[in-house]
Amino acid sequence: MNMLADYSTILLLTIFACGYITGSVPFGLVLHQIAGLGDLRKIGSGNIGATNVLRTGNKFLALLTLLLDIGKGAAAVFIVEYFYPGLGLFAGAGAFLGHIYSIFLKLSGGKGVATFLGILIALSPLTGLSCCIVWIISAFLFRISSLSAIIAALASPLLGYYFLGIKITILATIMCALIIFKHKDNIRRLMAGTEPKIGNK
């Protein structure tokens, strides 16, 4: 808290806003349109993330979307940490909110999982990579992207606290809650046994 007192409110808000704009870039939607494949929001689940891009059958675009969504969360944190050590949390929070409530998509957006992982990797590599491992293991066992995302999100506060401490735990908990909220329809389908598996178009 003493460190934060050294920075002005305007600076913190500016960092958050820059992170928000960075996170707002809908890479999946943009790449899909550049490739001439139409509006991603009208395909599959309607989500703008890598999983829905994969449902179109284009594995390269899905991988590129995943990397860019991870990258924008990580980049927002890294850039701020370089100039203002300790304030990457604010940029990360902004980037995450930007992805799920994008200013370019009338405050709609994706579910935030890839950007969430990028933010955690940048803030605490061990936390982020551990969450990635949790996602991969869950995906291997269940072959359901949404369930894997929820499990990884639920694990993040505990992993964050173990590796870095309370500050990242607070951010991870907030992101976890929003990820679960954004997956509410997926949770209903999981309970009904109708949630599509990874690779299904």
Secondary structure, 3 states (H helix, E strand, C coil): CHHHHCCCHHHHHHHHHHHHHHHHCCHHHHHHHHCCCCCHHHCCCCCCCHHHHHHCCCHHHHHHHHHHHHHHHHHHHHHHHHHCCCCHHHHHHHHHHHHHCEHHHCCECCCCHHHHHHHHHHHCHHHHHHHHHHHHHHHHHHCCHHHHHHHHHHHHHHHHHHHCCHHHHHHHHHHHHHHHHHCHHHHHHHHHCCCCCCCCC
